[in-house]
Amino acid sequence: MIRRIFLLFWILGLVLIASSVRGWDTEDHEIFDLVSALESAEGKSMTFYKFLNVSKSATLNEINKAARKLSLSIHPDKHPGNKTIEAKFSRLGLITAILRDEEKRKRYNFFHDNGVPRWKGTGYMYSRWQPGLGFAVSFVLLVATLMQYGAQHVTHRSEITRIQRFQSAAKQAAIKKSSEKSARKKVKISISKSLSDEPEGKGDENEAAIPKSRQERRRMQQVTGSKVDKPVNPGWIDMVVEGDDVWIVADDGSELPLVESAAAEPSFQRTFIPVLIKRVLGISSPVDNASSKTESSTSQDVTESEQITTTTNNNNNSEPSSKPKNRAKGNKSKNN
């Protein structure tokens, strides 16, 4: 969700930049470039009308006469090999074409009165340098990596907040259970209440009625007449509190310390580009090795638990068959 929000803002920014760049079209950029070249060659105060030596209100005939007169004096044939004259003659043709066109002349008059923009931003940059596919892909990957790194920071802060809430809930439950702070106390914490801002005691009363032990499930089965399965996620966890230290009790009875350092810290090594490079080169990170070890140990624990469950079921199934035999032996002894 966070990545989608970052991506949405990034796309919105690109759209705004593109819309601002497209505020000037190709004809406007042509005028800007020509004004810049004319001022660099003739001076900052030079305009199209001064270049032709006519007024701003000059008619089309006056512009044509002035352009014809100037072209005769600066024609390249009269100045062979002079690059400056050639560039000036070329600018004369462009300026005359703009002033002869009614629409282009209106645009130039607007910039003449209000000033020509000096902004050399994305529009001019892309008109002189067009990035290739490689640059575009690299830029997108870089932005995605930075966004992913920012998402890691947000996730890290949220994990620390969750740990702090669980620690606070466990310590509050331990204080209610016993006033001795140094004593070791085992408490049961509601996950939903710990993650919410709702105070203890105002939650759903049905949460306490969930059958958790085997005896409670058997009693519920006798009352309802239907099988009551063991709840997969009852919404409660066992925790141990001793002073300021808090542990989580795992399913196998082991105690795992609940500390803020357990939250995964943001790292560039876990972003898109480094992970992709490691996969291509076949390099495994310490995090991957640790996760593989955890998965193997978890699979072993599951196998052992399945074996224990199978043995328990076999023992339970053998008990009913042994009782009739004992009763039969007892009847025979009475008859004798």
N, C-alpha and C positions, 0 to 999 in steps of 0.2 A: 504493500500500500504506500509506504514512504517513497519507494523508488518511482512509483507511478506519479506521485505528486511532484517530485523533483523533475521528472521527465516532462510533465505538463508545463511547469514553469519555464523549463529550458526551451521547449517548442514555442511557447508564447513569446519569450524574449526574441527568438529568431524571427518570428512573424512581425513583431514590432520593428525590429531593425530593418527587415526587408521592406516594410511599408514606408519607413522613413527614407530609405534609399530610393524607392520608386517614386518619391515625391517629385523628382526631376526626371524627365524622359530623355531620350537620345538627342533630340533637338536642343534641349536646354544644355546638356553636357557639351554639345558642339559649340554653343555660344560661349560657355565658360572657358573651354580650351582655347578658343580663338581670342577671347579677351585677355587671357593670361599670356598668350604668345605675343599679342600686340603690345601689351604694357611692358613686357620684358624687353622687347626690341625698340620701342619708340618712347617709353616713359610711362609712369604710373597714371598720368592725367590724360593719356591718349584714349580717344573713343573712335567709334566707327565714323562718325560725322566729321570729327576733326581730321581723321586720316584722309577723307575725301575732300576736306575743305568746304563742307556745306553745313547748313543749319539743320537742326533736328526736324524742323517743319518743311524740309525740302521735298519737292515733288519727285515723282518717279523720273521725269525727263531731266530734271536737274541732277539727280543721282547718276543717271546714265551718262550725261555729258561730263560730269566730274570724274567718273570712273574711266571714261574713254581718254580724257586728257591726261590723267595720271598714268594710265597704262602705256601711253606713248613715251612718256619720259623715263619710265622704269622698266621698259621692255628688256628682257634678257638678251635679245639680239644686239642691242646697243651697248650692253655691258657683258660681253662674253667672259665666262669663267668667274664671275662675281657671285658667290654663293649668297651673300646678303641681299643683293638685288633680286635674285631668284626667289628667295623666301618671301621678300616683300611683295613681289608680283603674285606669288601664290596666295598670300593673305588678301591681296586686293580682290582676287576672283571670289574668294569665300565671303568677304565682307559685302561685295556687290550682290552676290546671290541672296544673302540674308535680307538686305535692305530692299531688294526687288520683290521678295515674297511678303505679302501683306501680313500673314499670320506670324511669320518669324520676326518681322519688324516690330509687331506689337509686343512680342515676348522680349525682344532686345530693349525696346523702349521702357518696359517695366523694370528690367534689371538696370537700365541706364539711370532711371529715376530713384530706384530703391537700393541700388548697390548689388554687385555680383557676389554671390556667396564665395567665401574663401575656404570653405570646409573641404578638406582632403580626406574624407573618410572612406567608408566601405565602397561607395559608388565609384570613386576614382581609383581606389585600390584594385577593384575587380576589373575595371576597364583596362588597366595596364598589366595586371598579373592574374591569370586564371588558374586556380589550384587544380591539380589533377586528381585522379581517383585515389591514388595512394595517400595524398595529403588529407582528403576528405574522410577516408576510412580511419586514418590515424587520429584525426581530430575527434571523430565520434567515439572511438575506443577510449581516448584520453578523458573525454567528458564523462563517459559511462563509468570509468574507473574512479574518478573523483566523486561522482554521485554515490557509487557503492561504498566508498570509504566514509562519506558523510552518513550514509544509512547505518554503517557499523557503529559510528559514534552514538547515534540515536538509540540503537539496540542495546549498546553497552550501558547507557544511562538508565534505560527501562529495566534491564536485568538487575542493576544495583538497587533500583527502587523496589523491585519485587523481593530481593533478599532482605532489605531493611524492613519491609513490612512483615515478612515471616519472622524475622528476629524479634521485632517488637511484639507481635502476637504471641510468640512462644514465651517471652519474658513476662508478659502480662498474665498469661495463664499460669505460669510457675509461681508468680507472686500470689495469685488467688489460692493456689493449692497449698503453699507453705510460705510463711513470712521469712524463713531463713534463706538468705541470698546465696550462701556458700554451699547449701545442700544440693545434691544431685536429684533432679526431679524429671520425671517422664510425663509429658503432657500430650494431649491430642488436639490438633489444630484444624479448624475448618478452612479449606482452601478459598472458598468463595468469600468468607468473611475477612480473611487476611488480606486478600487483594482488593477488597472494597473499603470504602471509608465508613462503612456501617459499624457502629459499636457492637461489642459483644453482648449477646443476650437478646438482640432484636432480629435475629435471622429467622429462617423458616423452621417451625417446630417439627416438621416432618423429617428433617435431617437426622434428628436423634433417634427416630423410630425405625431407621433402616437396620435390618438384621445383619450384624457383622460376624458374630461368632457362629460356630457350628451348632451349638445348642440352641441359639436363637432361631436359626434357620429350621431346625427340626421341630421346634415348638410352632413356628409359623406354618410349617407343612402340615402338622397335625390339626391345626385350627382351620386352615383354608382348604385342606384336602388336595392341594396342588404343590408341585415341587418348587422350592424357592432356591434359585441359583445364588451362588456367591457373587456379590456386587463387584463388578470389574473396577469401577472408579467411584467409590462411595462419597468422595469429596472430603475425606479426612486424612491427615498424615500424622504419624507419631514422631515426636521430637523430644530431645533431651536437653535440659538446661542446667548448667552448672556455673554459677556466677554470671559473667558476661559472655560465656561461650555457649554456642548453640549447635546441636547436631541434629541431623535428620536420620531417622531409623529406617533402614532399607527393608525390603521384603525378607531378606535372609537374616535379619537381625543385626547386621553391621551398622555402625554409626558413621555417617559422613559429615564432616565439619561444614557448617553453613557460614561461609565468609564471603566478603565482597570481592576478594581476589579470584573467586571461582568464576566470575563473569568474564566472558571472552572479551579481551581488549581489542580495539580496532587496530588493524595491521594491513599495510599495503600488500603483504605477501598472500593475503586471502582475498585479494581483489581479482577482477576478471583476467587482466593481462598476465600477471605473474603465475596464476593458477594454470592458464592456458599454456604458457611457456613450459612449466614444469611437467604438464601432462604430455606435451609433444616430446620433450627430452627424456621423459621417463624418470624424473626426479620426484621422490616422495618426501614430503615435509614431515617434521616431527609430529604435527597434529594428525596427519593421516596414519602414521604408525601407531600413535596412541589410540586412535579410533578403531583400527583393525584389531589391536590387542583387546580392547574393551568388548568388541563384537565377539571375538573368539571365546573370551571368558564368560560372556553372557550366554552363548550357545551351550557351553559346558554346564553352566548352572541350570539351564532349562532342561538339558538331558538328564542331569541328576535328579531334578525335581520330578520329571516324568517317571523315572524309575522308582522313586519313592512312592509316588501316587499309585503306580501299578501294583507295587507290593502291598500297599495298604488296602487297595480294593480286593486283592486276592485273599488277604486275611479276613476282611469283612465278609467275603462270599463263603469262606470255609466255615465260619462260625455257625450258621443255621444248620448245616449238614451234620455237625458234630453233636448238637444238642439232642436230636431224636435218637441217636445211638445210645447216649447216656441214659435217656429215659427208657429205652428198650431193655438195657441191661438192668435197670432198677426194677422193672416189671418182672423180669425173669427171676431175680433174687427174691422178690416178694412171693411169687408162686411156689418157689422151692421151699 
